């Protein structure tokens, strides 16, 4: 999105308004339009960022981000994953338990910070299974927290896998 047109329009409107105030007002306005360029861009970016945050709250778990490249912002929209494709994929492709809507009781948004190498591995695993990273992480967490078929719970200790529980 090019902000220059909006900044130019505001500058022109300021100069038009200043002409009505006489020569002194016009001269003052001409001196102010240069420094106001940066301030105007910053205020526009803040407004776009606030709007993106509001939209993200309504769109969650999807999101809208404002990214700045040079002096021009762009919007990145991440739609929420479709529950239908998640349920079908979870049943057909993975032994991990699918999260059922009746158990879930809604969704919550969290921020997760991963090392870059772990993030790349998670993205690759999700892509191999045809899932979004979010859907893959939901399944992985559910699988780690849910007992398996035999009533045993998986746990990881220092890189090795072990099981705890009663055996008959």
Z-matrix of the N, CA and C atoms (Angstrom, degrees):
N
C 1 1.449
C 2 1.521 1 107.74
N 3 1.301 2 116.79 1 127.57
C 4 1.459 3 123.37 2 -178.99
C 5 1.532 4 109.37 3 -88.81
N 6 1.325 5 117.02 4 115.78
C 7 1.467 6 121.26 5 179.61
C 8 1.523 7 112.60 6 -82.95
N 9 1.326 8 117.38 7 -17.49
C 10 1.459 9 121.20 8 -176.04
C 11 1.513 10 113.93 9 -54.38
N 12 1.318 11 117.55 10 -41.17
C 13 1.472 12 120.67 11 -179.45
C 14 1.531 13 111.32 12 -63.12
N 15 1.329 14 116.77 13 -38.51
C 16 1.467 15 120.23 14 179.96
C 17 1.528 16 111.34 15 -71.51
N 18 1.319 17 115.81 16 -39.89
C 19 1.467 18 120.09 17 177.78
C 20 1.531 19 109.90 18 -65.21
N 21 1.326 20 117.67 19 -43.20
C 22 1.474 21 121.46 20 177.79
C 23 1.523 22 111.19 21 -61.97
N 24 1.314 23 116.57 22 -40.78
C 25 1.475 24 120.05 23 -179.58
C 26 1.527 25 110.27 24 -64.08
N 27 1.335 26 116.86 25 -43.53
C 28 1.463 27 119.96 26 178.48
C 29 1.529 28 110.85 27 -63.28
N 30 1.330 29 117.64 28 -40.66
C 31 1.465 30 122.14 29 177.99
C 32 1.531 31 109.87 30 -61.35
N 33 1.350 32 117.72 31 -45.20
C 34 1.463 33 121.03 32 179.12
C 35 1.521 34 111.78 33 -62.73
N 36 1.332 35 116.77 34 -40.82
C 37 1.468 36 120.60 35 179.29
C 38 1.532 37 110.79 36 -65.10
N 39 1.324 38 116.87 37 -38.62
C 40 1.459 39 120.74 38 177.74
C 41 1.526 40 110.75 39 -64.13
N 42 1.325 41 116.74 40 -42.94
C 43 1.465 42 120.27 41 179.49
C 44 1.527 43 111.64 42 -66.37
N 45 1.329 44 117.61 43 -38.28
C 46 1.476 45 121.02 44 177.24
C 47 1.528 46 109.79 45 -63.67
N 48 1.327 47 116.69 46 -44.01
C 49 1.471 48 119.94 47 179.77
C 50 1.525 49 110.60 48 -65.58
N 51 1.331 50 117.76 49 -35.55
C 52 1.464 51 121.54 50 -178.48
C 53 1.519 52 111.39 51 -69.54
N 54 1.323 53 118.66 52 -30.72
C 55 1.479 54 121.13 53 179.58
C 56 1.524 55 111.25 54 -62.02
N 57 1.322 56 116.28 55 -30.29
C 58 1.466 57 119.56 56 179.58
C 59 1.527 58 110.92 57 -70.02
N 60 1.323 59 118.27 58 -19.86
C 61 1.465 60 122.28 59 -178.31
C 62 1.519 61 113.90 60 -91.54
N 63 1.299 62 117.83 61 -0.11
C 64 1.456 63 119.99 62 178.66
C 65 1.517 64 111.93 63 101.30
N 66 1.354 65 112.89 64 -178.08
C 67 1.464 66 120.00 65 -175.08
C 68 1.527 67 112.99 66 -65.10
N 69 1.336 68 117.82 67 -39.41
C 70 1.464 69 120.29 68 -179.97
C 71 1.539 70 111.38 69 -64.94
N 72 1.324 71 116.56 70 -42.50
C 73 1.475 72 120.77 71 178.97
C 74 1.527 73 110.49 72 -64.92
N 75 1.341 74 117.22 73 -40.02
C 76 1.456 75 120.98 74 179.17
C 77 1.527 76 110.44 75 -64.31
N 78 1.322 77 117.82 76 -42.83
C 79 1.465 78 121.81 77 179.28
C 80 1.532 79 110.95 78 -64.49
N 81 1.323 80 116.91 79 -41.38
C 82 1.460 81 120.93 80 177.30
C 83 1.524 82 110.76 81 -63.41
N 84 1.318 83 117.22 82 -44.00
C 85 1.466 84 121.41 83 179.57
C 86 1.522 85 110.71 84 -61.71
N 87 1.309 86 117.97 85 -40.93
C 88 1.465 87 120.85 86 179.34
C 89 1.533 88 111.22 87 -64.79
N 90 1.334 89 116.96 88 -33.83
C 91 1.469 90 119.31 89 177.01
C 92 1.531 91 111.82 90 -73.14
N 93 1.332 92 117.03 91 -27.95
C 94 1.466 93 120.65 92 -176.84
C 95 1.528 94 114.27 93 -85.31
N 96 1.324 95 118.16 94 -25.53
C 97 1.472 96 119.43 95 -173.72
C 98 1.530 97 112.55 96 -63.57
N 99 1.300 98 118.70 97 -33.91
C 100 1.467 99 120.32 98 178.71
C 101 1.522 100 112.56 99 -63.13
N 102 1.337 101 118.58 100 -55.54
C 103 1.469 102 119.67 101 178.89
C 104 1.533 103 113.50 102 -64.34
N 105 1.330 104 117.07 103 -26.63
C 106 1.463 105 119.65 104 -179.09
C 107 1.531 106 112.51 105 -73.48
N 108 1.321 107 118.49 106 -15.17
C 109 1.457 108 121.50 107 -179.19
C 110 1.530 109 111.28 108 -56.38
N 111 1.331 110 116.57 109 -52.92
C 112 1.471 111 120.65 110 -179.06
C 113 1.521 112 111.52 111 -65.41
N 114 1.319 113 116.89 112 -41.95
C 115 1.463 114 120.28 113 -179.99
C 116 1.521 115 110.93 114 -63.36
N 117 1.326 116 117.00 115 -39.75
C 118 1.458 117 121.12 116 179.59
C 119 1.524 118 110.44 117 -64.67
N 120 1.326 119 117.07 118 -44.25
C 121 1.477 120 120.64 119 178.15
C 122 1.532 121 110.88 120 -60.61
N 123 1.324 122 116.37 121 -42.99
C 124 1.459 123 120.03 122 -179.61
C 125 1.526 124 111.69 123 -63.37
N 126 1.323 125 117.06 124 -43.87
C 127 1.465 126 120.88 125 179.26
C 128 1.532 127 110.30 126 -63.95
N 129 1.331 128 118.02 127 -40.78
C 130 1.466 129 120.82 128 177.55
C 131 1.530 130 111.08 129 -63.32
N 132 1.333 131 117.37 130 -41.35
C 133 1.468 132 120.66 131 178.30
C 134 1.530 133 111.23 132 -64.55
N 135 1.334 134 116.54 133 -40.86
C 136 1.463 135 119.86 134 177.76
C 137 1.522 136 111.11 135 -62.88
N 138 1.337 137 117.28 136 -40.59
C 139 1.463 138 121.07 137 178.59
C 140 1.531 139 110.74 138 -65.03
N 141 1.339 140 116.98 139 -42.37
C 142 1.467 141 119.87 140 178.65
C 143 1.523 142 111.07 141 -65.69
N 144 1.320 143 117.61 142 -38.81
C 145 1.459 144 121.22 143 178.81
C 146 1.531 145 111.02 144 -65.05
N 147 1.317 146 116.68 145 -42.92
C 148 1.467 147 120.65 146 177.72
C 149 1.529 148 110.58 147 -63.58
N 150 1.326 149 116.84 148 -40.50
C 151 1.467 150 120.47 149 178.10
C 152 1.530 151 110.36 150 -64.47
N 153 1.334 152 117.42 151 -42.00
C 154 1.468 153 121.00 152 178.84
C 155 1.527 154 110.60 153 -62.79
N 156 1.342 155 117.53 154 -38.89
C 157 1.467 156 120.64 155 177.63
C 158 1.525 157 111.24 156 -63.69
N 159 1.333 158 117.35 157 -42.19
C 160 1.462 159 120.60 158 178.31
C 161 1.516 160 111.11 159 -63.83
N 162 1.317 161 116.81 160 -43.90
C 163 1.466 162 120.86 161 179.51
C 164 1.525 163 109.94 162 -64.02
N 165 1.326 164 117.49 163 -40.59
C 166 1.461 165 121.37 164 179.30
C 167 1.517 166 110.76 165 -61.77
N 168 1.336 167 117.67 166 -41.34
C 169 1.467 168 120.19 167 178.33
C 170 1.525 169 110.85 168 -60.46
N 171 1.323 170 117.68 169 -38.48
C 172 1.456 171 120.95 170 -179.94
C 173 1.523 172 112.35 171 -79.05
N 174 1.316 173 117.57 172 -25.45
C 175 1.459 174 122.59 173 -174.89
C 176 1.531 175 112.41 174 -93.75
N 177 1.334 176 117.94 175 -12.31
C 178 1.468 177 121.69 176 -173.50
C 179 1.519 178 111.31 177 -48.16
N 180 1.321 179 118.17 178 136.17
C 181 1.441 180 128.39 179 13.93
C 182 1.523 181 114.68 180 -86.13
N 183 1.329 182 118.97 181 7.37
C 184 1.462 183 120.83 182 171.39
C 185 1.522 184 109.06 183 -75.14
N 186 1.319 185 116.49 184 175.47
C 187 1.462 186 117.97 185 -179.11
C 188 1.518 187 111.45 186 -154.74
N 189 1.332 188 115.12 187 161.05
C 190 1.459 189 123.50 188 173.92
C 191 1.524 190 106.21 189 -129.57
N 192 1.323 191 116.06 190 129.23
C 193 1.455 192 121.11 191 179.22
C 194 1.516 193 109.45 192 -122.10
N 195 1.327 194 115.85 193 147.89
C 196 1.459 195 121.61 194 172.59
C 197 1.520 196 106.55 195 -104.98
N 198 1.319 197 116.53 196 122.59
C 199 1.467 198 121.13 197 178.56
C 200 1.513 199 109.09 198 -116.58
N 201 1.302 200 115.91 199 139.18
C 202 1.457 201 121.81 200 -177.02
C 203 1.519 202 109.56 201 -108.16
N 204 1.322 203 116.02 202 124.17
C 205 1.465 204 122.60 203 174.78
C 206 1.523 205 106.07 204 -123.78
N 207 1.321 206 115.35 205 111.31
C 208 1.459 207 118.58 206 -173.87
C 209 1.510 208 108.23 207 68.81
N 210 1.335 209 115.78 208 -125.73
C 211 1.462 210 120.32 209 177.95
C 212 1.520 211 112.16 210 -103.31
N 213 1.328 212 117.37 211 2.31
C 214 1.464 213 120.19 212 -174.65
C 215 1.524 214 112.08 213 -112.24
N 216 1.330 215 116.30 214 125.92
C 217 1.461 216 120.18 215 178.09
C 218 1.523 217 110.81 216 -83.04
N 219 1.325 218 115.28 217 157.74
C 220 1.465 219 120.73 218 171.49
C 221 1.523 220 107.24 219 -138.94
N 222 1.319 221 115.68 220 157.30
C 223 1.452 222 121.23 221 -179.90
C 224 1.518 223 109.01 222 -105.55
N 225 1.323 224 115.77 223 136.82
C 226 1.459 225 121.78 224 175.46
C 227 1.528 226 106.23 225 -118.64
N 228 1.322 227 116.35 226 117.58
C 229 1.458 228 122.08 227 -178.51
C 230 1.518 229 108.91 228 -105.67
N 231 1.322 230 116.43 229 125.22
C 232 1.453 231 122.36 230 174.68
C 233 1.516 232 107.03 231 -112.73
N 234 1.331 233 117.43 232 107.08
C 235 1.470 234 119.09 233 -177.91
C 236 1.525 235 110.90 234 -69.80
N 237 1.338 236 116.53 235 155.02
C 238 1.461 237 118.44 236 176.95
C 239 1.527 238 109.34 237 -67.39
N 240 1.340 239 117.66 238 147.50
C 241 1.466 240 118.79 239 178.34
C 242 1.520 241 109.68 240 -67.03
N 243 1.305 242 115.95 241 143.50
C 244 1.464 243 118.47 242 178.97
C 245 1.516 244 108.07 243 -77.28
N 246 1.320 245 116.41 244 132.67
C 247 1.460 246 120.89 245 -178.23
C 248 1.516 247 111.35 246 -66.59
N 249 1.332 248 116.77 247 -32.14
C 250 1.463 249 120.13 248 -178.93
C 251 1.518 250 110.52 249 -62.60
N 252 1.325 251 117.33 250 -47.96
C 253 1.460 252 119.54 251 -179.22
C 254 1.521 253 110.97 252 -67.43
N 255 1.338 254 118.22 253 -33.20
C 256 1.452 255 120.77 254 177.77
C 257 1.517 256 110.45 255 -64.90
N 258 1.344 257 117.53 256 -48.35
C 259 1.455 258 120.84 257 -178.45
C 260 1.516 259 111.95 258 -62.10
N 261 1.327 260 117.94 259 -43.75
C 262 1.456 261 120.88 260 179.90
C 263 1.515 262 110.61 261 -63.90
N 264 1.312 263 117.51 262 -43.91
C 265 1.458 264 121.63 263 -178.23
C 266 1.512 265 110.28 264 -67.93
N 267 1.318 266 117.48 265 -41.71
C 268 1.453 267 120.76 266 -178.20
C 269 1.525 268 110.98 267 -62.28
N 270 1.315 269 117.78 268 -37.99
C 271 1.453 270 121.39 269 -178.83
C 272 1.517 271 110.70 270 -74.79
N 273 1.331 272 117.54 271 -41.58
C 274 1.452 273 120.34 272 -171.68
C 275 1.514 274 114.67 273 -85.56
N 276 1.318 275 119.92 274 -24.89
C 277 1.458 276 119.66 275 -169.20
C 278 1.512 277 115.57 276 -114.28
N 279 1.318 278 119.60 277 -11.95
C 280 1.452 279 117.16 278 -170.90
C 281 1.506 280 111.97 279 -138.86
N 282 1.328 281 116.16 280 143.62
C 283 1.446 282 118.83 281 174.20
C 284 1.527 283 112.41 282 -78.09
N 285 1.333 284 117.43 283 -10.51
C 286 1.459 285 120.10 284 178.46
C 287 1.516 286 109.87 285 -68.29
N 288 1.322 287 117.97 286 147.51
C 289 1.459 288 120.26 287 -177.83
C 290 1.521 289 111.88 288 -67.83
N 291 1.326 290 115.36 289 142.42
C 292 1.463 291 120.10 290 173.89
C 293 1.519 292 107.77 291 -81.83
N 294 1.307 293 117.08 292 145.03
C 295 1.454 294 121.40 293 177.96
C 296 1.517 295 106.87 294 -83.32
N 297 1.322 296 116.25 295 119.42
C 298 1.462 297 119.95 296 -178.99
C 299 1.516 298 109.56 297 -86.23
N 300 1.325 299 115.47 298 143.79
C 301 1.463 300 120.89 299 -177.05
C 302 1.523 301 111.74 300 -61.54
N 303 1.353 302 118.10 301 -36.02
C 304 1.457 303 119.73 302 -177.66
C 305 1.528 304 111.96 303 -68.83
N 306 1.338 305 118.19 304 -26.86
C 307 1.460 306 120.97 305 175.98
C 308 1.517 307 111.56 306 -81.39
N 309 1.302 308 115.18 307 -29.00
C 310 1.452 309 121.14 308 -171.36
C 311 1.519 310 112.51 309 -72.17
N 312 1.316 311 118.22 310 -46.49
C 313 1.450 312 121.93 311 179.76
C 314 1.517 313 113.81 312 68.13
N 315 1.301 314 119.36 313 27.38
C 316 1.461 315 123.07 314 -179.22
C 317 1.514 316 109.91 315 116.31
N 318 1.304 317 115.64 316 -177.59
C 319 1.462 318 119.63 317 178.57
C 320 1.508 319 109.28 318 -125.61
N 321 1.308 320 115.75 319 154.73
C 322 1.456 321 122.50 320 176.21
C 323 1.510 322 108.63 321 -126.56
N 324 1.293 323 115.43 322 148.76
C 325 1.458 324 121.00 323 179.95
C 326 1.523 325 108.59 324 -103.08
N 327 1.347 326 116.18 325 132.27
C 328 1.463 327 120.65 326 175.08
C 329 1.519 328 108.46 327 -132.36
N 330 1.300 329 115.73 328 157.82
C 331 1.466 330 121.03 329 172.43
C 332 1.519 331 106.88 330 -100.80
N 333 1.321 332 116.13 331 129.93
C 334 1.455 333 121.72 332 -179.03
C 335 1.516 334 108.29 333 -121.15
N 336 1.304 335 116.60 334 124.51
C 337 1.463 336 120.78 335 178.58
C 338 1.518 337 108.04 336 -104.60
N 339 1.325 338 115.32 337 121.22
C 340 1.458 339 121.83 338 179.99
C 341 1.516 340 109.54 339 -119.07
N 342 1.332 341 117.14 340 148.31
C 343 1.469 342 118.21 341 170.19
C 344 1.531 343 108.58 342 -60.84
N 345 1.322 344 117.08 343 148.42
C 346 1.468 345 120.73 344 -176.86
C 347 1.520 346 112.48 345 -54.41
N 348 1.326 347 117.10 346 -41.73
C 349 1.465 348 119.62 347 -178.09
C 350 1.528 349 111.17 348 -64.90
N 351 1.325 350 118.15 349 -38.92
C 352 1.459 351 121.52 350 178.65
C 353 1.521 352 110.95 351 -69.89
N 354 1.314 353 116.90 352 -38.04
C 355 1.464 354 121.02 353 177.44
C 356 1.526 355 110.35 354 -61.73
N 357 1.330 356 116.69 355 -44.11
C 358 1.467 357 120.09 356 178.77
C 359 1.518 358 111.22 357 -62.27
N 360 1.338 359 117.32 358 -40.91
C 361 1.469 360 120.24 359 179.13
C 362 1.524 361 110.93 360 -65.44
N 363 1.341 362 117.28 361 -39.41
C 364 1.463 363 120.87 362 178.31
C 365 1.532 364 110.51 363 -65.28
N 366 1.336 365 116.84 364 -41.04
C 367 1.465 366 120.48 365 177.92
C 368 1.520 367 111.02 366 -63.14
N 369 1.326 368 117.21 367 -41.81
C 370 1.460 369 120.60 368 179.21
C 371 1.527 370 111.10 369 -64.70
N 372 1.327 371 116.95 370 -43.44
C 373 1.461 372 120.68 371 179.61
C 374 1.523 373 111.04 372 -64.12
N 375 1.328 374 116.83 373 -41.38
C 376 1.468 375 120.54 374 179.05
C 377 1.521 376 110.43 375 -64.38
N 378 1.331 377 116.42 376 -41.87
C 379 1.466 378 120.55 377 179.94
C 380 1.526 379 110.98 378 -63.86
N 381 1.333 380 117.32 379 -40.63
C 382 1.472 381 121.02 380 179.08
C 383 1.523 382 111.35 381 -60.86
N 384 1.333 383 116.45 382 -33.29
C 385 1.458 384 120.64 383 -178.81
C 386 1.524 385 112.25 384 -93.85
N 387 1.336 386 116.99 385 1.13
C 388 1.464 387 120.43 386 178.62
C 389 1.508 388 113.44 387 71.17
N 390 1.319 389 117.41 388 31.22
C 391 1.462 390 122.41 389 -178.35
C 392 1.510 391 110.64 390 -118.10
N 393 1.322 392 115.60 391 160.21
C 394 1.455 393 119.42 392 168.64
C 395 1.525 394 106.98 393 -73.91
N 396 1.328 395 116.51 394 160.90
C 397 1.458 396 119.79 395 178.90
C 398 1.525 397 109.61 396 -62.23
N 399 1.324 398 117.35 397 -38.28
C 400 1.460 399 120.99 398 179.38
C 401 1.529 400 110.73 399 -60.88
N 402 1.337 401 117.12 400 -49.31
C 403 1.467 402 120.51 401 -179.70
C 404 1.521 403 110.54 402 -61.99
N 405 1.323 404 116.93 403 -40.25
C 406 1.460 405 120.67 404 179.73
C 407 1.527 406 110.69 405 -64.10
N 408 1.343 407 116.80 406 -43.31
C 409 1.464 408 120.59 407 179.14
C 410 1.527 409 111.80 408 -64.94
N 411 1.344 410 117.07 409 -39.01
C 412 1.467 411 120.51 410 178.00
C 413 1.528 412 109.38 411 -59.93
N 414 1.340 413 116.73 412 -45.62
C 415 1.466 414 120.73 413 179.48
C 416 1.524 415 111.16 414 -64.82
N 417 1.328 416 117.31 415 -40.88
C 418 1.458 417 120.42 416 -179.17
C 419 1.530 418 110.86 417 -64.46
N 420 1.315 419 117.39 418 -42.97
C 421 1.467 420 120.80 419 178.71
C 422 1.522 421 109.87 420 -66.01
N 423 1.328 422 117.63 421 -44.18
C 424 1.464 423 120.78 422 179.01
C 425 1.527 424 110.38 423 -61.05
N 426 1.327 425 116.90 424 -41.36
C 427 1.455 426 120.64 425 179.10
C 428 1.514 427 112.44 426 -66.02
N 429 1.321 428 116.99 427 -35.53
C 430 1.457 429 120.48 428 179.92
C 431 1.523 430 111.96 429 -73.09
N 432 1.316 431 117.10 430 -27.98
C 433 1.465 432 120.57 431 -175.84
C 434 1.524 433 113.76 432 -95.66
N 435 1.317 434 117.90 433 -22.31
C 436 1.458 435 121.77 434 -177.05
C 437 1.522 436 110.34 435 -89.70
N 438 1.337 437 117.56 436 141.28
C 439 1.467 438 119.09 437 174.04
C 440 1.529 439 109.52 438 -68.31
N 441 1.323 440 116.16 439 152.31
C 442 1.463 441 118.65 440 178.12
C 443 1.530 442 109.80 441 -82.20
N 444 1.328 443 117.76 442 -171.95
C 445 1.469 444 123.43 443 -174.40
C 446 1.530 445 112.78 444 -57.28
N 447 1.322 446 117.80 445 -31.56
C 448 1.461 447 121.01 446 -174.71
C 449 1.526 448 112.17 447 -91.82
N 450 1.323 449 118.24 448 6.92
C 451 1.457 450 120.50 449 179.93
C 452 1.516 451 112.99 450 81.94
N 453 1.337 452 116.51 451 10.81
C 454 1.453 453 120.52 452 178.59
C 455 1.514 454 109.85 453 -95.06
N 456 1.291 455 115.72 454 150.01
C 457 1.457 456 119.80 455 178.44
C 458 1.517 457 109.13 456 -110.85
N 459 1.338 458 115.72 457 130.32
C 460 1.458 459 120.07 458 179.25
C 461 1.520 460 109.53 459 -74.72
N 462 1.308 461 115.75 460 139.98
C 463 1.460 462 119.25 461 173.08
C 464 1.519 463 107.93 462 -144.48
N 465 1.306 464 115.25 463 155.50
C 466 1.458 465 119.94 464 -179.20
C 467 1.511 466 108.63 465 -119.94
N 468 1.335 467 116.31 466 126.33
C 469 1.463 468 120.92 467 178.43
C 470 1.510 469 107.57 468 -124.88
N 471 1.282 470 116.86 469 118.47
C 472 1.462 471 124.38 470 178.00
C 473 1.514 472 112.62 471 46.56
N 474 1.317 473 116.65 472 46.52
C 475 1.453 474 121.26 473 173.20
C 476 1.510 475 114.94 474 86.13
N 477 1.344 476 119.86 475 -12.53
C 478 1.460 477 120.29 476 178.37
C 479 1.513 478 108.86 477 -102.62
N 480 1.330 479 115.99 478 156.16
C 481 1.459 480 119.89 479 178.92
C 482 1.511 481 109.16 480 -96.16
N 483 1.308 482 117.00 481 137.49
C 484 1.457 483 121.17 482 175.20
C 485 1.511 484 108.18 483 -139.81
N 486 1.335 485 115.97 484 160.98
C 487 1.452 486 121.89 485 178.95
C 488 1.522 487 108.27 486 -121.77
N 489 1.324 488 114.71 487 143.50
C 490 1.449 489 119.50 488 175.46
C 491 1.514 490 108.10 489 -123.93
N 492 1.319 491 117.54 490 148.78
C 493 1.453 492 121.12 491 179.50
C 494 1.520 493 110.91 492 144.62
N 495 1.315 494 117.21 493 -177.08
C 496 1.455 495 123.25 494 -178.83
C 497 1.522 496 109.62 495 -94.51
N 498 1.306 497 115.27 496 143.71
C 499 1.463 498 121.72 497 177.75
C 500 1.509 499 108.20 498 -119.44
N 501 1.330 500 117.57 499 137.28
C 502 1.481 501 120.93 500 175.70
C 503 1.499 502 109.87 501 -109.28
